[in-house]
Amino acid sequence: MNGKIIKGDNLKVMSKIKDNYVDSCISDFPYWLEFMGNHWDKGSPYEWSLDRARELFRIIKHGGFVLIFGHAKTNHRVKAAFEDAGFNIADEIDWLYMTGFPKNQDIGKLFDKRAGAKRPLSEKQRPIGGKNGVYEGQGGNWGETINEPQTELAKIWDGWKTTGLKPAKEPIMVFQKPLEGTYCNNIEKHGCGGMNIDACRIPSSEEDKKMMNDKSSKNITSNYSDKEAKIYGAFAEDKAMPANELGRFPMNIITLDDQFWFSKWANPFPQWTDQELSKKCMTKEKTLLDGTKNTHPTVKPVELIKWLIKLVTPMNGVTLDITAGSCTHGVACEELNRDGYNLKWCDIEMDEDENGKSLGYIEIANKRLKAI
């Protein structure tokens, strides 16, 4: 392997890394929602993030990037912490998926529950889960659902839910350590600072290329010209902008299946279904070669992490994950190295519950890496 997993507190581990050494960091921070009661998802997003952001600011090269997965309810606190530590907010990528599950409560049922009014259950009806009124089999016709509100307030508020929509995206915050001088000066000195757009372009079908080229030929740009009066001054002759053979310019919205992207040429919405949009993690990544399960609760897809690494990390760069979990970042690095990269990587994981007992994530990570 071209990297290592280090078990321990990420602040202590980072303290041993020299200044201006790391090209990129890609991490899935806690969301501070007390997810499944886990101790690592509790606390203050600002204070926790600020300590890590300050240490990252020290070890990241000028122009280097830090990409952090977040949650819409708490990522503004993370952004504030990174700004206060000295980073610039460069962008935010929305990762879209359709496998999220709404966690609302039914307000009508809450009124019935408060009143102690249970919804009726006949001899030929049986409960199918949930509490206070989710029943199946009206009159013996299995498949029908009885969900009749009992109290007056329940009838008025029937169909209303507590706050929150079905989650279908996660924001990925993109931070950049300020450049030292111009882009050219910074890249010449530190070897990083840009985004590898061509490595992350989304391949276009021949049909899409034809559509883009046809549109381009009818709308010749007037922005670029050899005339000083034009918007960008002397640059080139007026010309059409045909489709790029390498694919479409990557945008700050991403799905995984077929790498659909929003664009002005094609709107994929009518074709999207729950199956076509990306799942949060592929089944194969949750099952190890020996048949055991990857039990980490928030595994990210390897292909997504590979794309993010390619976007902000030089091919021979140093990349870090300070909240590594089952080390999808390390797996992504080794797969990229297998395919021509020469990344040096380090994944840091505490791998302990609040009582100091191992959670088994590093053992899982080693199995995943061994499989490559």
Buried (B, 14 or more C-beta within 10 A) or exposed (E): EEBEBBBEEBEEBBEEBEEBBBBBBBBBBBBBBEBEEBEBBBEEBBEBBBBBBBBBBBBBBBBBBBBBBBBBEBBBBBBBBBBEBBBEEBBBBBBBBBBBEEEEBBBBBBBBBEEEBEBEEEEEBEEEEEEBBBBBBBEEEEEEEBEBBBBEBBEEBBEEBEEEEEBBBBBBBBBBBEBBEEEEBBBEBBBBBEBBEEBBBBEBEEEBBEBBBEBBEEEEBEEBBEEEEBEEEEEEEEEEBEBBEBBBEBEEBBBBBBBBBBBEBBEBEEEBEEEEBBBBBBEEBEEBEEEEEBEBEBBBBBBBBBBBBBBBBBEEBBBBBBBBBBBBBBBBBBBBBEEEBEBBBBBBBBBBEEEEEEBBBBEBBBBBBEEE
